[in-house]
Amino acid sequence: MRSVMSVSFPEQISHELESFAVETGRSKSDIIKESVALYLWDVRFNSLKKSMTRRAKKVGIVTEEDVFKALS
């Protein structure tokens, strides 16, 4: 199922998006869909990383070497 959304951009971003779409031969919609998906993945990943870093520090894992020792 798809959901249609209307998004407004500042004029500069709109022009850059249009230019990029023409340069790459892609639709603006595809570029926006990919950009939002990558952004959401990045936000989730960084949140998980932050949470795991706090947990790791609590148990004394602070370096990559510590990680390898804990996994070995």
C-alpha positions in Angstrom: 0.0 0.0 0.0 1.3 3.5 -0.8 0.6 6.8 0.8 0.7 10.0 -1.1 2.3 13.0 0.7 2.8 16.6 -0.3 6.1 18.1 0.8 7.3 21.7 0.3 10.9 22.6 0.1 12.7 25.9 0.1 13.3 27.1 -3.5 17.1 26.4 -3.4 16.6 22.7 -2.3 13.8 22.3 -4.9 16.2 23.5 -7.6 19.0 21.3 -6.4 16.6 18.3 -6.3 15.4 19.0 -9.9 19.0 19.3 -11.1 20.1 16.2 -9.4 17.1 14.3 -10.8 18.0 15.4 -14.4 21.7 14.6 -13.9 21.0 11.1 -12.6 18.0 10.3 -14.8 15.9 9.5 -11.7 12.6 10.9 -10.5 12.4 13.4 -7.7 10.1 11.0 -5.9 12.6 8.1 -6.0 15.3 10.4 -4.8 13.2 11.6 -1.9 12.0 8.1 -1.0 15.6 6.8 -0.9 16.8 9.9 1.1 14.1 9.5 3.7 14.7 5.7 4.0 18.5 6.4 4.5 17.8 9.1 7.0 15.5 6.9 9.1 18.0 4.0 9.0 20.8 6.4 10.1 18.7 7.8 13.0 17.8 4.3 14.2 21.4 3.1 13.9 22.8 6.1 15.8 20.2 5.6 18.5 21.1 2.0 18.9 24.8 2.7 18.8 24.4 5.3 21.6 22.4 2.9 23.7 24.9 0.0 23.2 27.8 2.3 23.9 26.4 3.2 27.3 25.8 -0.5 28.1 29.2 -1.5 26.9 30.9 1.2 29.1 29.0 -0.1 32.1 30.5 -3.5 31.7 34.0 -2.2 30.9 34.0 -2.5 27.2 35.5 0.8 25.9 37.9 -0.1 23.0 37.7 -2.3 19.9 40.1 -4.7 21.6 37.7 -5.0 24.5 35.0 -5.9 22.0 37.1 -8.6 20.4 38.0 -10.0 23.8 34.4 -10.2 24.9 33.4 -11.9 21.7 36.3 -14.4 21.7 
